Amino acid sequence: MKAADRGRLDLDSQECKGCGLCVEACPPKVLQLASYLNRYGYHPVTYRGEGCTGCGICFFACPEPGAIVVWRMKPEAARPLAA
């Protein structure tokens, strides 16, 4: 069983220039460059779907302001509800 995400990412594919700095910087390796192109002709970053720790390293590695926003989740929000 994988641990619940501790962070949430807001990725703006139109701001991303596809440099890949965030992909390389991400410790849990949950980012990848998309196979499609954005309106500027770049492959934007996408989230693989699970595993974000909310560390924010991708945000600090990104040279484009507004391309990545990292939200840290409260611990109780990250835990599944009791059945």
C-alpha angles and dihedrals in degrees: 000000000000121000116255118259113270093195142037126214129214106198120188105206092191093057094045116099095193097243092143096221091127091048091055093042097051109106097203091042095230096142128081138169113258124243091228128073127240123224091279093053097255130127101242125212119264134190117245091220107254143031103060111153095190092236093141096219090128089056093053093044093052115096093197115086110227097013094106130030119180121204119196113217123222111249093244090052091054095053119086116246117260113258 
